[in-house]
Amino acid sequence: MTDSALLALADGTVFEGVSIGRAGSSTGEVVFNTALTGYQEILTDPSYHGQLVVLTMPHVGNVGTNAIDCESTAPATRGLIMRNASPVASNWRSETGLPDFLKARGIVAIAEVDTRKLTRHLRDRGAQNGCILAGPDARRGHERAIREALATPAMAGRDLSGDVSVTEEHPWIQGSSVPDGGTVAPVSAHGAGYEVVVYDFGVKRNILRGLVDSGCRVTLVPARSRCEPVIRSLHPDGVLFSNGPGDPEAMTEAIAEARAWLDQGIPFFGICLGHQLLALASGAKTRKMKFGHHGANHPVQELATGRVWITSQNHGFAVDETDLPKTLIPTHRSLFDGSLQGIARTDVPALGFQGHPEASPGPHDAFGLFDRFLGLIEAYAARNRPEPGAGAFRAET
């Protein structure tokens, strides 16, 4: 017999359904994602740490899950909310059905929810905290779930990067982090080139693959790493500040380190949260959005060319464009709501993009931003050719 489940929002609204994940309760900010595919990538995207995700696609789970499509080793999403959970997984790559995947990773999930009504509610009133309660106690747990939702800390003001970051510096080899016995792929043939340091605020694996495919060697460093020791030990040719969860303005240490990297003049690329940290380090401000951008169908215009990209998005904060510093220029803008989607520094080689050029899930229109970052690195290397044994020109042993 299927256990019951419910979702309670902080405003007292309750949705009933059935449990398809682990029994128990889980709280977080409730947001909706409009992607048609990619539920496994969404579940394992560390940027969703602290959130309960509503999938607007009504039929979920029909292609199953597999080890390769995970974007991180540990589960990231605090809970999953959907309309229909497919009873059958049919795909040649499928290894595990969605319910078993959820239970194995300890994720609370609820199905048979009117997600259209729930999404309209969040759209009109804004993202808010909620609680999923699943199991035998759910039928009479309305008041308990509402209390837990109300007691959950707001996303604004929280630095969550430490919960999802690596704890030690280490090189990343393509495929080496695949969980559950997944195949370890060889390093890309282009991977013996430029050294790029990635600050792990909750980085997705496909960002790392994108860097390797663009001709870079990648070293992951913890979220609270200091700029100067990293430069002394690794002699990097570029630095990337990754995506991740939480409020960027609360990340004062990361903002200071972003500023230190910019002062060094080493090419800088910020993705999603990293884009916001670049803006804050440059003197801009960020703001909490009403319900954020979460999906794989967001049109973004490149201002220099007028071209429109369809992009993957996952963020609840945005850079405020009303008072940008003179050293920061807009490069991309959302065609949904006009929010700032891309920035570049005019005085140092640095760019930021609010969306996810690595996709996973989503379209690949913006994937060329990795090549633009590589172009900044190549230009920097040509201007600042170091002695043998450092940076991109380090002698191979």
C-alpha positions as a Markdown table, in Angstrom:
| # | Residue | x | y | z |
|---|---|---|---|---|
| 1 | Met | 0.0 | 0.0 | 0.0 |
| 2 | Thr | 1.3 | 3.4 | -1.0 |
| 3 | Asp | 2.0 | 5.8 | 1.9 |
| 4 | Ser | 0.3 | 9.2 | 2.0 |
| 5 | Ala | 2.2 | 12.5 | 1.8 |
| 6 | Leu | 1.5 | 16.2 | 2.0 |
| 7 | Leu | 3.2 | 19.5 | 1.2 |
| 8 | Ala | 2.5 | 22.4 | 3.5 |
| 9 | Leu | 3.5 | 25.9 | 2.6 |
| 10 | Ala | 4.4 | 28.6 | 5.2 |
| 11 | Asp | 1.2 | 30.5 | 4.3 |
| 12 | Gly | -0.9 | 27.6 | 5.4 |
| 13 | Thr | -1.7 | 26.1 | 2.0 |
| 14 | Val | -1.6 | 22.3 | 2.0 |
| 15 | Phe | -1.4 | 19.9 | -0.9 |
| 16 | Glu | -2.0 | 16.2 | -0.4 |
| 17 | Gly | -0.5 | 13.3 | -2.4 |
| 18 | Val | 1.4 | 10.0 | -2.1 |
| 19 | Ser | 5.0 | 9.3 | -1.1 |
| 20 | Ile | 7.4 | 8.0 | -3.7 |
| 21 | Gly | 10.7 | 8.7 | -1.8 |
| 22 | Arg | 11.8 | 8.0 | 1.7 |
| 23 | Ala | 9.4 | 8.4 | 4.7 |
| 24 | Gly | 9.9 | 11.4 | 6.9 |
| 25 | Ser | 9.9 | 15.1 | 6.6 |
| 26 | Ser | 12.0 | 17.7 | 4.8 |
| 27 | Thr | 11.8 | 21.5 | 4.7 |
| 28 | Gly | 13.1 | 24.1 | 2.3 |
| 29 | Glu | 12.2 | 26.9 | 0.0 |
| 30 | Val | 9.7 | 25.7 | -2.6 |
| 31 | Val | 10.5 | 26.7 | -6.2 |
| 32 | Phe | 9.2 | 25.5 | -9.5 |
| 33 | Asn | 11.2 | 24.2 | -12.4 |
| 34 | Thr | 9.8 | 24.4 | -16.0 |
| 35 | Ala | 12.2 | 22.0 | -17.7 |
| 36 | Leu | 10.6 | 19.1 | -19.7 |
| 37 | Thr | 13.5 | 16.7 | -19.0 |
| 38 | Gly | 16.4 | 16.3 | -16.7 |
| 39 | Tyr | 14.9 | 15.5 | -13.3 |
| 40 | Gln | 18.0 | 13.5 | -12.3 |
| 41 | Glu | 20.3 | 16.4 | -13.0 |
| 42 | Ile | 17.9 | 18.7 | -11.1 |
| 43 | Leu | 17.9 | 16.3 | -8.1 |
| 44 | Thr | 21.7 | 16.3 | -8.0 |
| 45 | Asp | 22.4 | 20.0 | -8.7 |
| 46 | Pro | 24.0 | 21.4 | -5.5 |
| 47 | Ser | 22.4 | 24.8 | -6.3 |
| 48 | Tyr | 19.1 | 23.3 | -5.1 |
| 49 | His | 20.5 | 22.6 | -1.6 |
| 50 | Gly | 17.9 | 24.0 | 0.8 |
| 51 | Gln | 15.1 | 23.8 | -1.7 |
| 52 | Leu | 12.0 | 21.7 | -2.5 |
| 53 | Val | 11.6 | 21.5 | -6.2 |
| 54 | Val | 8.2 | 21.4 | -8.0 |
| 55 | Leu | 8.4 | 19.9 | -11.5 |
| 56 | Thr | 5.9 | 21.5 | -13.9 |
| 57 | Met | 6.3 | 18.7 | -16.3 |
| 58 | Pro | 3.3 | 16.5 | -15.4 |
| 59 | His | 4.8 | 13.1 | -16.2 |
| 60 | Val | 8.1 | 12.3 | -14.4 |
| 61 | Gly | 10.4 | 9.2 | -14.2 |
| 62 | Asn | 9.7 | 7.5 | -17.5 |
| 63 | Val | 13.4 | 7.3 | -18.5 |
| 64 | Gly | 14.7 | 6.1 | -15.1 |
| 65 | Thr | 18.0 | 7.1 | -13.7 |
| 66 | Asn | 21.7 | 6.2 | -14.2 |
| 67 | Ala | 25.0 | 7.0 | -12.5 |
| 68 | Ile | 26.5 | 9.0 | -15.3 |
| 69 | Asp | 23.8 | 11.7 | -15.3 |
| 70 | Cys | 24.3 | 12.8 | -11.7 |
| 71 | Glu | 25.7 | 16.3 | -11.4 |
| 72 | Ser | 27.1 | 15.6 | -7.9 |
| 73 | Thr | 27.9 | 12.6 | -5.7 |
| 74 | Ala | 25.5 | 13.5 | -2.9 |
| 75 | Pro | 21.8 | 14.3 | -3.2 |
| 76 | Ala | 21.3 | 18.1 | -3.4 |
| 77 | Thr | 17.6 | 18.8 | -3.7 |
| 78 | Arg | 15.8 | 18.6 | -0.2 |
| 79 | Gly | 12.6 | 17.3 | -1.8 |
| 80 | Leu | 10.8 | 16.7 | -5.0 |
| 81 | Ile | 7.1 | 17.5 | -5.9 |
| 82 | Met | 5.4 | 16.2 | -9.0 |
| 83 | Arg | 2.1 | 15.4 | -10.7 |
| 84 | Asn | 2.5 | 11.8 | -12.0 |
| 85 | Ala | 5.3 | 9.4 | -11.2 |
| 86 | Ser | 5.7 | 7.0 | -14.1 |
| 87 | Pro | 5.3 | 3.4 | -12.9 |
| 88 | Val | 7.6 | 2.2 | -15.7 |
| 89 | Ala | 11.1 | 3.3 | -16.7 |
| 90 | Ser | 12.0 | 2.6 | -20.3 |
| 91 | Asn | 15.3 | 3.8 | -21.6 |
| 92 | Trp | 18.4 | 1.9 | -22.8 |
| 93 | Arg | 20.5 | 4.0 | -20.3 |
| 94 | Ser | 18.3 | 3.4 | -17.3 |
| 95 | Glu | 19.8 | 1.6 | -14.3 |
| 96 | Thr | 17.3 | 2.4 | -11.6 |
| 97 | Gly | 13.7 | 3.7 | -11.4 |
| 98 | Leu | 13.1 | 7.1 | -10.0 |
| 99 | Pro | 11.4 | 5.9 | -6.7 |
| 100 | Asp | 14.3 | 3.6 | -5.9 |
| 101 | Phe | 16.8 | 6.4 | -6.8 |
| 102 | Leu | 14.9 | 8.7 | -4.4 |
| 103 | Lys | 14.8 | 6.2 | -1.6 |
| 104 | Ala | 18.4 | 5.1 | -2.0 |
| 105 | Arg | 19.5 | 8.8 | -1.6 |
| 106 | Gly | 17.2 | 9.6 | 1.2 |
| 107 | Ile | 15.1 | 12.2 | -0.7 |
| 108 | Val | 11.5 | 12.9 | 0.4 |
| 109 | Ala | 9.2 | 13.1 | -2.6 |
| 110 | Ile | 5.5 | 13.6 | -3.2 |
| 111 | Ala | 3.4 | 12.7 | -6.3 |
| 112 | Glu | -0.2 | 13.2 | -7.3 |
| 113 | Val | 0.0 | 16.9 | -6.5 |
| 114 | Asp | -1.9 | 19.5 | -8.6 |
| 115 | Thr | 1.4 | 21.1 | -9.7 |
| 116 | Arg | -0.4 | 23.5 | -12.0 |
| 117 | Lys | -2.3 | 25.0 | -9.1 |
| 118 | Leu | 0.8 | 25.0 | -6.9 |
| 119 | Thr | 3.0 | 26.7 | -9.6 |
| 120 | Arg | 0.4 | 29.4 | -10.1 |
| 121 | His | 0.3 | 29.9 | -6.3 |
| 122 | Leu | 4.1 | 30.3 | -6.2 |
| 123 | Arg | 4.1 | 32.5 | -9.2 |
| 124 | Asp | 1.5 | 34.9 | -7.7 |
| 125 | Arg | 2.7 | 34.9 | -4.1 |
| 126 | Gly | 6.4 | 34.2 | -4.6 |
| 127 | Ala | 8.7 | 31.4 | -3.5 |
| 128 | Gln | 8.2 | 30.5 | 0.1 |
| 129 | Asn | 9.2 | 27.8 | 2.6 |
| 130 | Gly | 7.4 | 24.5 | 2.8 |
| 131 | Cys | 7.5 | 21.1 | 4.4 |
| 132 | Ile | 7.0 | 17.7 | 2.8 |
| 133 | Leu | 5.7 | 15.1 | 5.2 |
| 134 | Ala | 5.6 | 11.5 | 3.9 |
| 135 | Gly | 4.6 | 8.3 | 5.6 |
| 136 | Pro | 1.9 | 7.0 | 8.0 |
| 137 | Asp | 1.8 | 10.3 | 9.9 |
| 138 | Ala | 1.1 | 12.5 | 6.9 |
| 139 | Arg | -2.7 | 12.2 | 7.0 |
| 140 | Arg | -3.0 | 13.9 | 10.3 |
| 141 | Gly | 0.2 | 16.0 | 10.0 |
| 142 | His | -1.1 | 19.2 | 8.5 |
| 143 | Glu | -0.4 | 21.4 | 11.5 |
| 144 | Arg | 3.0 | 19.8 | 12.2 |
| 145 | Ala | 4.1 | 20.4 | 8.6 |
| 146 | Ile | 2.9 | 24.0 | 8.6 |
| 147 | Arg | 4.9 | 24.6 | 11.9 |
| 148 | Glu | 8.0 | 23.1 | 10.3 |
| 149 | Ala | 7.6 | 25.2 | 7.2 |
| 150 | Leu | 7.3 | 28.4 | 9.3 |
| 151 | Ala | 10.4 | 27.4 | 11.4 |
| 152 | Thr | 12.6 | 27.0 | 8.4 |
| 153 | Pro | 15.1 | 29.8 | 7.9 |
| 154 | Ala | 14.6 | 32.1 | 4.9 |
| 155 | Met | 17.0 | 31.7 | 2.0 |
| 156 | Ala | 17.9 | 35.4 | 2.1 |
| 157 | Gly | 20.9 | 36.0 | 4.3 |
| 158 | Arg | 22.2 | 32.4 | 4.2 |
| 159 | Asp | 25.6 | 31.2 | 3.0 |
| 160 | Leu | 25.1 | 27.5 | 2.1 |
| 161 | Ser | 28.2 | 27.0 | 0.1 |
| 162 | Gly | 30.1 | 25.2 | 2.9 |
| 163 | Asp | 27.5 | 22.5 | 3.0 |
| 164 | Val | 28.1 | 21.4 | -0.6 |
| 165 | Ser | 31.8 | 22.3 | -1.3 |
| 166 | Val | 34.7 | 20.0 | -1.4 |
| 167 | Thr | 36.8 | 20.1 | 1.8 |
| 168 | Glu | 40.2 | 19.6 | 0.2 |
| 169 | Glu | 41.9 | 20.8 | -3.0 |
| 170 | His | 42.2 | 18.1 | -5.6 |
| 171 | Pro | 42.6 | 17.8 | -9.4 |
| 172 | Trp | 39.4 | 16.8 | -11.3 |
| 173 | Ile | 39.7 | 14.0 | -13.8 |
| 174 | Gln | 36.8 | 13.7 | -16.2 |
| 175 | Gly | 34.6 | 10.9 | -15.0 |
| 176 | Ser | 36.5 | 10.3 | -11.7 |
| 177 | Ser | 33.7 | 11.5 | -9.5 |
| 178 | Val | 30.9 | 9.3 | -10.9 |
| 179 | Pro | 29.1 | 7.5 | -8.0 |
| 180 | Asp | 27.8 | 4.0 | -7.7 |
| 181 | Gly | 30.6 | 2.4 | -9.7 |
| 182 | Gly | 30.2 | 4.5 | -12.8 |
| 183 | Thr | 32.8 | 4.2 | -15.6 |
| 184 | Val | 35.9 | 6.4 | -15.2 |
| 185 | Ala | 36.5 | 8.2 | -18.4 |
| 186 | Pro | 40.0 | 9.2 | -19.5 |
| 187 | Val | 41.0 | 12.9 | -19.4 |
| 188 | Ser | 40.2 | 14.8 | -22.6 |
| 189 | Ala | 43.1 | 15.0 | -25.0 |
| 190 | His | 42.9 | 18.8 | -24.6 |
| 191 | Gly | 43.1 | 18.6 | -20.9 |
| 192 | Ala | 46.9 | 19.0 | -20.7 |
| 193 | Gly | 46.7 | 22.7 | -21.5 |
| 194 | Tyr | 45.8 | 25.7 | -19.3 |
| 195 | Glu | 45.5 | 25.3 | -15.5 |
| 196 | Val | 42.1 | 26.5 | -14.2 |
| 197 | Val | 41.2 | 26.7 | -10.6 |
| 198 | Val | 37.5 | 26.1 | -9.8 |
| 199 | Tyr | 36.1 | 27.5 | -6.5 |
| 200 | Asp | 33.5 | 24.8 | -5.6 |
| 201 | Phe | 30.4 | 26.6 | -4.2 |
| 202 | Gly | 28.4 | 23.6 | -5.4 |
| 203 | Val | 29.8 | 23.0 | -8.9 |
| 204 | Lys | 28.0 | 20.8 | -11.4 |
| 205 | Arg | 30.1 | 18.1 | -13.1 |
| 206 | Asn | 29.2 | 19.3 | -16.6 |
| 207 | Ile | 30.9 | 22.7 | -15.9 |
| 208 | Leu | 34.1 | 20.7 | -15.1 |
| 209 | Arg | 33.6 | 18.7 | -18.3 |
| 210 | Gly | 33.1 | 21.9 | -20.3 |
| 211 | Leu | 36.4 | 23.2 | -19.0 |
| 212 | Val | 38.3 | 20.0 | -19.9 |
| 213 | Asp | 36.7 | 20.0 | -23.3 |
| 214 | Ser | 37.9 | 23.6 | -23.8 |
| 215 | Gly | 41.5 | 22.6 | -23.2 |
| 216 | Cys | 42.0 | 23.1 | -19.5 |
| 217 | Arg | 43.4 | 21.1 | -16.6 |
| 218 | Val | 41.1 | 21.6 | -13.6 |
| 219 | Thr | 41.7 | 21.8 | -9.9 |
| 220 | Leu | 38.8 | 22.1 | -7.4 |
| 221 | Val | 39.4 | 24.1 | -4.3 |
| 222 | Pro | 37.1 | 24.6 | -1.3 |
| 223 | Ala | 34.7 | 27.5 | -1.1 |
| 224 | Arg | 36.7 | 29.3 | 1.5 |
| 225 | Ser | 40.1 | 29.0 | -0.2 |
| 226 | Arg | 42.4 | 32.1 | -0.1 |
| 227 | Cys | 43.6 | 33.6 | -3.4 |
| 228 | Glu | 47.3 | 34.0 | -2.7 |
| 229 | Pro | 48.1 | 30.5 | -1.4 |
| 230 | Val | 46.3 | 29.0 | -4.4 |
| 231 | Ile | 48.3 | 31.2 | -6.8 |
| 232 | Arg | 51.6 | 30.2 | -5.1 |
| 233 | Ser | 50.8 | 26.5 | -5.2 |
| 234 | Leu | 49.0 | 26.1 | -8.6 |
| 235 | His | 50.1 | 29.1 | -10.8 |
| 236 | Pro | 46.7 | 29.1 | -12.5 |
| 237 | Asp | 46.0 | 30.6 | -15.8 |
| 238 | Gly | 42.4 | 31.2 | -15.0 |
| 239 | Val | 39.9 | 31.0 | -12.1 |
| 240 | Leu | 36.2 | 30.0 | -12.2 |
| 241 | Phe | 33.7 | 30.8 | -9.4 |
| 242 | Ser | 31.0 | 28.1 | -9.7 |
| 243 | Asn | 27.2 | 27.9 | -9.2 |
| 244 | Gly | 25.9 | 27.1 | -5.7 |
| 245 | Pro | 23.1 | 27.7 | -3.2 |
| 246 | Gly | 22.3 | 30.5 | -0.9 |
| 247 | Asp | 22.4 | 34.3 | -0.8 |
| 248 | Pro | 25.5 | 35.8 | -2.5 |
| 249 | Glu | 25.5 | 38.9 | -0.3 |
| 250 | Ala | 25.9 | 36.7 | 2.7 |
| 251 | Met | 29.1 | 35.2 | 1.3 |
| 252 | Thr | 31.4 | 38.0 | 2.5 |
| 253 | Glu | 34.6 | 35.8 | 2.4 |
| 254 | Ala | 33.9 | 34.7 | -1.1 |
| 255 | Ile | 33.3 | 38.3 | -2.3 |
| 256 | Ala | 36.6 | 39.3 | -0.8 |
| 257 | Glu | 38.4 | 36.5 | -2.5 |
| 258 | Ala | 36.8 | 37.3 | -5.8 |
| 259 | Arg | 38.0 | 40.9 | -5.4 |
| 260 | Ala | 41.5 | 39.5 | -4.7 |
| 261 | Trp | 41.5 | 37.5 | -7.9 |
| 262 | Leu | 40.3 | 40.4 | -9.9 |
| 263 | Asp | 43.2 | 42.5 | -8.5 |
| 264 | Gln | 45.6 | 39.9 | -9.7 |
| 265 | Gly | 44.3 | 40.3 | -13.3 |
| 266 | Ile | 44.0 | 36.6 | -13.8 |
| 267 | Pro | 41.1 | 35.7 | -16.2 |
| 268 | Phe | 37.9 | 35.2 | -14.2 |
| 269 | Phe | 34.7 | 33.4 | -15.1 |
| 270 | Gly | 31.6 | 33.4 | -12.9 |
| 271 | Ile | 28.7 | 31.1 | -13.5 |
| 272 | Cys | 25.3 | 31.6 | -11.7 |
| 273 | Leu | 26.3 | 32.2 | -8.1 |
| 274 | Gly | 29.8 | 33.0 | -9.3 |
| 275 | His | 28.4 | 35.6 | -11.7 |
| 276 | Gln | 26.7 | 37.3 | -8.7 |
| 277 | Leu | 29.9 | 37.1 | -6.6 |
| 278 | Leu | 31.8 | 38.8 | -9.5 |
| 279 | Ala | 29.2 | 41.6 | -9.6 |
| 280 | Leu | 29.4 | 42.1 | -5.8 |
| 281 | Ala | 33.2 | 42.1 | -5.8 |
| 282 | Ser | 33.0 | 44.8 | -8.5 |
| 283 | Gly | 30.8 | 47.0 | -6.5 |
| 284 | Ala | 27.3 | 46.0 | -7.7 |
| 285 | Lys | 24.4 | 44.8 | -5.7 |
| 286 | Thr | 22.1 | 41.7 | -5.8 |
| 287 | Arg | 18.4 | 41.2 | -5.0 |
| 288 | Lys | 16.1 | 38.4 | -4.1 |
| 289 | Met | 13.7 | 37.5 | -6.9 |
| 290 | Lys | 10.0 | 36.8 | -6.4 |
| 291 | Phe | 10.2 | 33.2 | -7.6 |
| 292 | Gly | 13.5 | 33.0 | -9.5 |
| 293 | His | 14.4 | 31.4 | -12.7 |
| 294 | His | 14.4 | 27.6 | -12.7 |
| 295 | Gly | 14.1 | 25.8 | -16.1 |
| 296 | Ala | 15.6 | 25.0 | -19.4 |
| 297 | Asn | 13.6 | 27.3 | -21.7 |
| 298 | His | 14.7 | 30.8 | -20.8 |
| 299 | Pro | 15.4 | 33.2 | -23.7 |
| 300 | Val | 18.5 | 35.4 | -23.2 |
| 301 | Gln | 19.7 | 38.0 | -25.6 |
| 302 | Glu | 23.4 | 38.7 | -26.3 |
| 303 | Leu | 23.5 | 42.5 | -26.4 |
| 304 | Ala | 26.5 | 42.8 | -28.6 |
| 305 | Thr | 25.0 | 40.8 | -31.5 |
| 306 | Gly | 21.2 | 40.7 | -30.8 |
| 307 | Arg | 21.3 | 36.9 | -30.9 |
| 308 | Val | 18.9 | 35.0 | -28.7 |
| 309 | Trp | 20.0 | 31.9 | -26.8 |
| 310 | Ile | 17.6 | 29.5 | -25.1 |
| 311 | Thr | 19.3 | 28.8 | -21.8 |
| 312 | Ser | 19.2 | 26.6 | -18.6 |
| 313 | Gln | 18.6 | 28.7 | -15.5 |
| 314 | Asn | 18.6 | 28.0 | -11.8 |
| 315 | His | 18.8 | 31.0 | -9.5 |
| 316 | Gly | 16.7 | 32.9 | -6.9 |
| 317 | Phe | 18.9 | 36.0 | -6.7 |
| 318 | Ala | 19.9 | 38.4 | -9.5 |
| 319 | Val | 22.4 | 41.2 | -10.1 |
| 320 | Asp | 20.7 | 44.6 | -9.8 |
| 321 | Glu | 21.4 | 46.6 | -12.9 |
| 322 | Thr | 20.1 | 49.9 | -11.7 |
| 323 | Asp | 23.5 | 51.2 | -10.4 |
| 324 | Leu | 26.3 | 49.2 | -12.0 |
| 325 | Pro | 29.9 | 50.5 | -11.4 |
| 326 | Lys | 31.6 | 51.9 | -14.4 |
| 327 | Thr | 34.0 | 49.0 | -14.6 |
| 328 | Leu | 31.1 | 46.6 | -15.2 |
| 329 | Ile | 29.0 | 46.4 | -18.4 |
| 330 | Pro | 25.9 | 44.3 | -19.2 |
| 331 | Thr | 26.5 | 41.6 | -21.9 |
| 332 | His | 23.2 | 39.5 | -21.7 |
| 333 | Arg | 19.7 | 40.2 | -20.7 |
| 334 | Ser | 16.6 | 37.9 | -20.0 |
| 335 | Leu | 13.8 | 38.3 | -22.5 |
| 336 | Phe | 11.4 | 36.9 | -19.9 |
| 337 | Asp | 11.7 | 39.7 | -17.3 |
| 338 | Gly | 14.6 | 41.9 | -18.5 |
| 339 | Ser | 16.9 | 40.8 | -15.6 |
| 340 | Leu | 20.6 | 41.0 | -16.1 |
| 341 | Gln | 22.1 | 37.8 | -17.4 |
| 342 | Gly | 25.7 | 38.6 | -18.3 |
| 343 | Ile | 28.4 | 41.0 | -17.3 |
| 344 | Ala | 32.0 | 41.8 | -18.2 |
| 345 | Arg | 34.7 | 43.9 | -16.6 |
| 346 | Thr | 36.2 | 46.7 | -18.7 |
| 347 | Asp | 39.5 | 46.8 | -16.8 |
| 348 | Val | 40.4 | 43.2 | -16.2 |
| 349 | Pro | 39.7 | 39.9 | -18.1 |
| 350 | Ala | 36.5 | 38.8 | -16.3 |
| 351 | Leu | 33.1 | 37.7 | -17.4 |
| 352 | Gly | 30.0 | 36.4 | -15.7 |
| 353 | Phe | 26.9 | 34.6 | -16.9 |
| 354 | Gln | 23.7 | 34.1 | -14.8 |
| 355 | Gly | 22.5 | 31.0 | -16.7 |
| 356 | His | 24.2 | 27.6 | -17.0 |
| 357 | Pro | 26.3 | 27.3 | -20.2 |
| 358 | Glu | 27.0 | 23.7 | -19.3 |
| 359 | Ala | 23.2 | 22.9 | -19.5 |
| 360 | Ser | 22.5 | 19.5 | -17.9 |
| 361 | Pro | 19.6 | 19.7 | -18.3 |
| 362 | Gly | 19.0 | 22.1 | -21.1 |
| 363 | Pro | 20.1 | 23.5 | -24.5 |
| 364 | His | 23.7 | 24.2 | -25.4 |
| 365 | Asp | 23.3 | 27.6 | -27.0 |
| 366 | Ala | 25.5 | 29.3 | -24.4 |
| 367 | Phe | 28.2 | 26.6 | -24.3 |
| 368 | Gly | 30.5 | 28.8 | -26.3 |
| 369 | Leu | 31.1 | 30.9 | -23.2 |
| 370 | Phe | 33.7 | 28.3 | -22.2 |
| 371 | Asp | 35.6 | 29.1 | -25.4 |
| 372 | Arg | 35.4 | 32.8 | -24.6 |
| 373 | Phe | 36.9 | 32.2 | -21.2 |
| 374 | Leu | 39.7 | 30.2 | -22.9 |
| 375 | Gly | 40.2 | 33.2 | -25.2 |
| 376 | Leu | 40.7 | 35.4 | -22.2 |
| 377 | Ile | 43.2 | 33.0 | -20.8 |
| 378 | Glu | 45.1 | 32.8 | -24.1 |
| 379 | Ala | 45.3 | 36.5 | -24.4 |
| 380 | Tyr | 46.4 | 36.8 | -20.8 |
| 381 | Ala | 49.1 | 34.2 | -21.4 |
| 382 | Ala | 50.4 | 36.0 | -24.4 |
| 383 | Arg | 50.7 | 39.2 | -22.5 |
| 384 | Asn | 52.2 | 37.7 | -19.4 |
| 385 | Arg | 54.3 | 34.8 | -20.6 |
| 386 | Pro | 55.7 | 33.3 | -17.3 |
| 387 | Glu | 59.0 | 31.7 | -16.8 |
| 388 | Pro | 59.2 | 27.9 | -17.5 |
| 389 | Gly | 57.7 | 25.9 | -14.7 |
| 390 | Ala | 54.7 | 28.2 | -14.1 |
| 391 | Gly | 51.1 | 28.4 | -15.5 |
| 392 | Ala | 50.2 | 27.2 | -18.9 |
| 393 | Phe | 53.9 | 27.0 | -19.9 |
| 394 | Arg | 54.9 | 24.7 | -17.0 |
| 395 | Ala | 57.4 | 22.1 | -18.2 |
| 396 | Glu | 55.9 | 18.7 | -18.4 |
| 397 | Thr | 57.6 | 16.0 | -16.3 |
